Structures are given as C-alpha cells and as structure tokens.
Amino acid sequence: MTGGTPGRAEARAAMAALGQALSPDVLQAVRALYDAEQRQLAEAVPVAAADLAYGPDARHRLDIYGGAAHELRPVLVFVHGGGFLKGDKGGVDNWQNANVGRMAAALGFVGVVINYRLAPDHGWPAGAEDVAAVVAWLRENAAQHGGDAARIVLLGTSAGAVHVAGYLKAAGDKAPGAIRGAVLLSGLYGTTPLDERDVLYYGDPALYAARMPREAVVATTLPLLIACAEFDPPRFQREFLDLLRDRLALHGTMPRGVILSGHNHYSMAMHLGTADRRLADEIGAFVRECCA
C-alpha cells in the first residue's frame, strides 16, 4: 500500500471483480481506490491558473498546472471523458481529471485540463471544435503560462479521445503544424456500430459513419500513442485493435500502443499521477519524443 492506494496486484484484483461494465457504481468504486493518493497529489501540485476562458461558452474554461520555469515547456492538454453528456475538469475540491494536469506538471510539462460543451445541447462537431479552440488559444497564450506554443500534445480519454480524434479529422493537413502529437485512451473511432447513447451527440444515425474520425486517425502523419485497458468494454478493445491494424496496413508500422493490464475504462485516466507509473511513463516518453 502507498498512501492508502492499493498495490498493483490488489488493484488488479479489484478491477477484475468490477468487470468490464460502465456504470456510476463502478466509477465510484474506481475513484475510491485512488482517492487517498490523488488527494496527496492535489496538495503537492496546486493549480497555477484556474477557469481561464478560451471561448464564449460557459463551458469554455481551462485550468493550468505547472509552468513556472526558466525555459518554456511542452504543453500536455487533457480532454476528459463522460460519454459526451457529462464530465468536468475538476479542481481544488475534485481531483478527478485535474489529476492528469497535475501528472503532466510532475513530469515537467505544462498541464492543461479543459471543459468543453456537452450533448445533448451541443451535438457533433462541438467537441472537436472546442479542442480546436483550445489549441488556438494556447498558440496565442501558452507562453504567458510557461508553455511552448510550438510544442502542444493532446491527450483524451473515452469521449475526450473521440474529440481529439475529431480535431484531427477537422484539422486535416493543418494538424501537424498546430500540435506535435496525440494520445488516445479508450476511444471510439468508427469501426464498431453506433450505440443508442451516441445518437445524443452524433445525431442522425445515417450520418454516423461519415462523422466518425476513423479515416483521419488512420491516415494522419502525426505521432500517436493509442491505449486501452485490460478491462475496457469489448467495444473499446475492438476499436483499439482495429485502429492498430489499419495503421499497420497503411503505414507499414503500428503507432505506439499500450494495453494497460489491471485497469478498466475509468481507471485509465483516474490512476494517472499515482504510484502505478506505467502509463504515465509511456505518456511522458511520448511527449518528450514528440517535442524534442
């Protein structure tokens, strides 16, 4: 045990017992596993700037972690999950999602954690548009907060990974000039059938295939780090494997990839910043490589 957090074997047993389901009860059980250690991280890495507006909507807000240094640092932007319908960047009293910004700061980067517009009030392509707005804001303002505007990497989990992928689709050939790379955790890219809940974001099911970012994520020349969890639902695992396969077929090589043992859909992001450094170290190495 470290700071009240279960060891790896204990945590894996807990995850295995929870299975592959997505539900509020599973989410709360996962949060409880990491609560003690994440509270310690929150005390050690306070927010450097909170609730900065990057657009006109009330949800267009971001928090910044780290940044005070002699040299400008790479910027790691985190886009939270929530099934397109919910989610929050967290903060002082809520460590969930804020922990990823704190992890980025602990790795020596400037961590940025954002809110974005949610369905059903804001459907496709609102998420990708908001990611683009954050990138544009950082290109103008990152240096004021210790970040290098020429070294931005995007990191999304679940719906956040979908929005990062959607940004790659919308930006097209311009993406490599705006960001250095993207990390996609447990996302959906367009190889599996539409889920009923997805309609609240994507709208008309007949347009689903055209609106998904699969082809753009397969084709992009940007460096990618793609990951899924051992206990992710089968749909997310299938999307992960299909994306690796399609990248291999087109480029002759797979992108950097991780199947994170002992974790589930929720813990992929919620454990970042804890003593289990496997994924954090992969992310750190990827960002440094992209931003060298």
Backbone torsions as a table, in degrees:
resi	resn	phi	psi	omega
1	MET	NA	140.1	177.7
2	THR	-129.8	111.2	178.6
3	GLY	57.7	32.1	179.3
4	GLY	88.2	-5.0	179.0
5	THR	-89.1	136.9	-179.1
6	PRO	-65.8	149.7	173.7
7	GLY	-66.3	171.9	-172.5
8	ARG	-61.7	-44.1	-178.9
9	ALA	-64.7	-41.8	179.0
10	GLU	-65.4	-41.5	-180.0
11	ALA	-66.0	-40.0	-179.9
12	ARG	-64.0	-40.6	177.9
13	ALA	-61.7	-40.1	178.7
14	ALA	-64.7	-42.3	179.0
15	MET	-64.9	-42.7	179.4
16	ALA	-61.0	-38.1	179.4
17	ALA	-67.4	-31.3	179.2
18	LEU	-74.7	-24.3	178.0
19	GLY	76.8	-157.4	-174.1
20	GLN	-105.4	7.2	-175.6
21	ALA	-75.3	154.0	172.0
22	LEU	-110.7	122.9	179.7
23	SER	-163.6	159.6	176.3
24	PRO	-58.3	-35.4	179.9
25	ASP	-66.0	-41.8	177.8
26	VAL	-65.5	-42.3	178.3
27	LEU	-57.3	-46.4	-179.1
28	GLN	-67.4	-35.3	177.7
29	ALA	-65.1	-40.2	178.3
30	VAL	-67.3	-43.1	179.0
31	ARG	-58.6	-40.5	-179.0
32	ALA	-63.4	-32.5	179.7
33	LEU	-61.2	-34.6	-172.9
34	TYR	-109.4	2.5	-171.2
35	ASP	-59.5	-47.1	-175.2
36	ALA	-63.0	-47.5	-177.6
37	GLU	-70.4	-35.6	179.0
38	GLN	-70.0	-30.5	174.7
39	ARG	-66.6	-35.7	176.0
40	GLN	-65.2	-42.3	178.1
41	LEU	-63.3	-38.3	179.5
42	ALA	-62.2	-36.7	177.9
43	GLU	-71.3	-34.4	-176.4
44	ALA	-79.1	-28.7	-176.2
45	VAL	-127.0	86.6	-179.6
46	PRO	-73.8	161.6	177.8
47	VAL	-68.7	138.4	179.4
48	ALA	-88.2	-33.0	177.1
49	ALA	-153.1	131.9	-172.9
50	ALA	-121.3	146.2	171.9
51	ASP	57.0	41.2	175.1
52	LEU	-77.2	136.1	-177.9
53	ALA	-85.3	128.1	174.7
54	TYR	-112.3	3.2	178.8
55	GLY	-167.9	-177.4	-172.3
56	PRO	-82.1	-21.0	-176.1
57	ASP	-77.5	153.7	178.0
58	ALA	-61.0	-26.2	178.3
59	ARG	-83.6	-7.2	-180.0
60	HIS	-81.8	72.7	-178.4
61	ARG	-134.7	149.1	178.0
62	LEU	-142.1	154.1	174.9
63	ASP	-116.8	149.7	-178.5
64	ILE	-122.1	136.8	178.6
65	TYR	-123.6	138.3	-179.1
66	GLY	75.3	-167.3	172.9
67	GLY	115.5	-28.9	-178.3
68	ALA	-75.8	103.0	-178.8
69	ALA	-156.8	166.7	-179.9
70	HIS	-71.1	-30.3	-178.9
71	GLU	-118.3	148.8	176.8
72	LEU	-66.0	141.1	-174.2
73	ARG	-111.4	157.0	172.5
74	PRO	-57.8	151.1	-178.0
75	VAL	-111.4	123.5	176.9
76	LEU	-110.4	116.1	-175.6
77	VAL	-101.6	124.9	179.8
78	PHE	-105.1	129.9	177.9
79	VAL	-114.0	113.1	-171.8
80	HIS	-71.2	166.1	174.0
81	GLY	-94.2	-168.5	-179.7
82	GLY	141.5	18.1	176.0
83	GLY	62.8	28.4	-179.9
84	PHE	73.3	-11.9	-169.5
85	LEU	-109.3	-18.6	-174.7
86	LYS	-154.5	179.4	-179.7
87	GLY	124.1	155.8	-176.8
88	ASP	-153.8	151.5	-178.6
89	LYS	-71.6	-9.7	-179.6
90	GLY	73.6	-164.8	-178.6
91	GLY	166.3	-143.0	-174.7
92	VAL	-63.3	-45.4	-174.2
93	ASP	-97.8	-1.5	-178.6
94	ASN	-141.4	104.7	-172.9
95	TRP	-77.1	-20.9	-175.7
96	GLN	-60.9	130.0	-176.0
97	ASN	78.5	-41.1	173.5
98	ALA	-60.7	-28.8	-178.9
99	ASN	-59.6	-28.7	-179.1
100	VAL	-71.6	-38.1	174.0
101	GLY	-64.1	-39.3	177.8
102	ARG	-66.5	-40.2	175.8
103	MET	-58.9	-44.5	179.9
104	ALA	-59.1	-43.9	178.4
105	ALA	-63.0	-40.4	179.3
106	ALA	-65.5	-26.9	177.5
107	LEU	-81.7	-5.0	178.6
108	GLY	98.9	12.1	179.5
109	PHE	-106.9	173.7	165.9
110	VAL	-91.4	120.1	179.6
111	GLY	-95.2	131.5	178.6
112	VAL	-124.8	125.9	179.6
113	VAL	-120.7	128.6	-171.1
114	ILE	-116.8	155.6	159.2
115	ASN	-99.2	157.2	176.7
116	TYR	-145.8	166.5	-177.9
117	ARG	-67.9	146.2	-172.9
118	LEU	-116.1	151.2	170.1
119	ALA	-76.5	157.9	4.1
120	PRO	-85.0	-5.7	-178.5
121	ASP	-67.6	-29.7	-178.2
122	HIS	-130.4	106.0	-178.9
123	GLY	-92.7	-174.3	179.4
124	TRP	-53.2	136.8	4.0
125	PRO	-104.4	40.7	-173.5
126	ALA	-56.2	-42.0	-177.5
127	GLY	-61.8	-47.0	178.9
128	ALA	-65.2	-37.1	177.3
129	GLU	-62.3	-40.0	-178.9
130	ASP	-69.7	-36.9	174.2
131	VAL	-61.5	-42.7	177.9
132	ALA	-61.6	-38.7	179.1
133	ALA	-65.6	-37.7	177.3
134	VAL	-64.6	-45.1	179.4
135	VAL	-59.8	-44.6	179.6
136	ALA	-62.6	-41.7	179.2
137	TRP	-63.0	-43.2	-179.4
138	LEU	-67.6	-35.0	177.9
139	ARG	-61.1	-28.8	179.2
140	GLU	-91.5	-30.2	-167.0
141	ASN	-122.8	-7.0	-174.0
142	ALA	-57.7	-39.8	-175.9
143	ALA	-61.4	-29.8	178.6
144	GLN	-66.2	-17.3	-178.1
145	HIS	-117.7	19.7	175.9
146	GLY	86.2	6.8	-177.6
147	GLY	-101.0	147.9	177.9
148	ASP	-91.1	111.8	-176.7
149	ALA	-64.9	-17.3	178.5
150	ALA	-89.6	-1.0	-178.0
151	ARG	-133.0	74.0	-179.5
152	ILE	-110.4	131.3	174.7
153	VAL	-124.2	134.8	179.8
154	LEU	-97.7	141.2	178.1
155	LEU	-134.1	120.4	178.0
156	GLY	-129.5	148.3	175.3
157	THR	-122.5	137.9	177.1
158	SER	55.6	-120.9	178.3
159	ALA	-59.0	-32.6	176.6
160	GLY	-63.4	-37.5	175.7
161	ALA	-65.1	-37.3	176.3
162	VAL	-61.3	-42.2	-178.7
163	HIS	-70.1	-36.9	174.6
164	VAL	-63.5	-44.3	177.1
165	ALA	-62.4	-38.9	176.6
166	GLY	-63.0	-35.2	174.8
167	TYR	-62.5	-42.5	178.5
168	LEU	-61.0	-38.8	178.2
169	LYS	-64.5	-47.0	-176.7
170	ALA	-70.4	-38.7	-176.9
171	ALA	-75.8	-30.9	178.1
172	GLY	57.9	-130.9	-177.1
173	ASP	-67.2	-14.2	-179.8
174	LYS	-81.1	-17.6	-177.1
175	ALA	-58.4	-45.2	-179.3
176	PRO	-62.1	-21.7	177.1
177	GLY	-84.9	-13.8	-176.4
178	ALA	-103.9	-35.0	-179.7
179	ILE	-132.8	164.6	-177.9
180	ARG	-97.9	-21.9	-177.6
181	GLY	-179.7	176.1	-178.4
182	ALA	-144.1	141.2	176.1
183	VAL	-113.8	124.3	-176.4
184	LEU	-119.4	112.2	-179.6
185	LEU	-105.5	120.1	170.9
186	SER	49.1	55.5	-178.4
187	GLY	-105.3	175.5	176.3
188	LEU	-120.3	127.0	-171.6
189	TYR	-120.4	-12.9	172.9
190	GLY	124.7	19.1	178.6
191	THR	-101.2	-12.0	-179.9
192	THR	-112.4	159.5	-175.4
193	PRO	-64.3	155.5	176.9
194	LEU	-60.3	134.2	173.0
195	ASP	-92.4	148.6	-177.7
196	GLU	-54.1	-40.6	-179.2
197	ARG	-66.0	-30.2	-178.4
198	ASP	-63.8	-25.5	-177.9
199	VAL	-60.0	-30.2	-179.5
200	LEU	-63.6	-23.3	176.0
201	TYR	-100.5	-46.2	-172.7
202	TYR	-83.3	-19.7	179.4
203	GLY	79.0	-139.5	-174.8
204	ASP	-49.5	117.5	179.8
205	PRO	-56.1	-27.0	-179.9
206	ALA	-66.2	-19.4	-178.7
207	LEU	-99.0	-1.2	-172.9
208	TYR	-56.8	-51.8	-175.6
209	ALA	-60.8	-40.2	-178.6
210	ALA	-70.4	-26.8	-176.8
211	ARG	-88.8	-15.5	-179.4
212	MET	-74.4	151.4	-172.9
213	PRO	-92.4	12.4	-171.4
214	ARG	-51.0	-53.1	-174.9
215	GLU	-62.1	-37.2	-179.7
216	ALA	-68.3	-39.9	-179.6
217	VAL	-69.9	-35.8	176.6
218	VAL	-66.3	-40.8	-170.9
219	ALA	-85.7	-24.8	-171.0
220	THR	-56.1	144.8	175.1
221	THR	-90.9	-3.4	176.6
222	LEU	-65.4	144.9	171.6
223	PRO	-61.7	137.4	179.1
224	LEU	-126.4	145.2	166.0
225	LEU	-121.9	117.6	-174.1
226	ILE	-118.4	133.3	-175.8
227	ALA	-140.5	154.0	168.2
228	CYS	-143.4	171.6	-175.5
229	ALA	-105.7	153.2	176.7
230	GLU	-55.8	-37.4	-177.6
231	PHE	-108.5	24.3	169.0
232	ASP	-62.4	150.9	171.7
233	PRO	-57.3	150.4	-177.0
234	PRO	-53.4	-35.7	-178.6
235	ARG	-59.8	-42.4	-178.7
236	PHE	-70.3	-35.7	177.3
237	GLN	-66.7	-39.9	178.0
238	ARG	-63.1	-43.7	178.9
239	GLU	-61.2	-41.6	178.4
240	PHE	-60.1	-50.9	-178.0
241	LEU	-65.6	-39.9	178.7
242	ASP	-63.8	-38.7	-179.8
243	LEU	-66.4	-43.4	176.5
244	LEU	-60.7	-43.6	-179.9
245	ARG	-61.4	-45.6	-176.7
246	ASP	-69.5	-36.5	175.2
247	ARG	-63.3	-42.0	178.6
248	LEU	-61.9	-43.8	-179.0
249	ALA	-63.7	-38.2	-176.4
250	LEU	-83.9	-41.3	-171.9
251	HIS	-103.0	-11.7	-177.9
252	GLY	80.9	3.2	177.5
253	THR	-155.4	151.6	176.9
254	MET	-85.1	156.1	171.6
255	PRO	-73.7	172.2	172.7
256	ARG	-59.9	133.0	-176.4
257	GLY	-141.2	150.3	-179.8
258	VAL	-138.5	129.5	163.4
259	ILE	-105.6	107.0	-170.1
260	LEU	-86.0	106.8	-178.8
261	SER	-68.6	146.9	176.1
262	GLY	77.5	14.5	-178.9
263	HIS	-131.5	161.3	176.7
264	ASN	-122.9	-172.6	-173.8
265	HIS	-58.3	-41.8	-176.8
266	TYR	-76.5	-38.4	-173.2
267	SER	-75.2	-14.8	178.7
268	MET	-51.2	-45.2	178.3
269	ALA	-94.8	-34.5	-172.5
270	MET	-68.6	-22.8	-179.1
271	HIS	-88.3	-11.3	-176.8
272	LEU	-62.5	129.9	-175.0
273	GLY	102.5	-4.3	178.7
274	THR	-94.8	-174.8	-178.9
275	ALA	-67.7	-19.8	174.4
276	ASP	-79.5	94.8	-170.0
277	ARG	-96.6	6.3	-173.0
278	ARG	-57.6	-52.6	-178.6
279	LEU	-73.3	-39.4	178.4
280	ALA	-58.7	-41.5	179.3
281	ASP	-67.4	-37.6	175.8
282	GLU	-62.5	-44.4	179.8
283	ILE	-63.8	-45.6	179.7
284	GLY	-59.3	-45.5	179.3
285	ALA	-64.1	-39.0	179.5
286	PHE	-63.9	-47.0	-179.6
287	VAL	-62.1	-44.3	179.9
288	ARG	-62.5	-39.9	179.2
289	GLU	-65.6	-43.5	179.7
290	CYS	-64.4	-34.0	-170.4
291	CYS	-103.3	9.5	179.7
292	ALA	-65.2	NA	NA
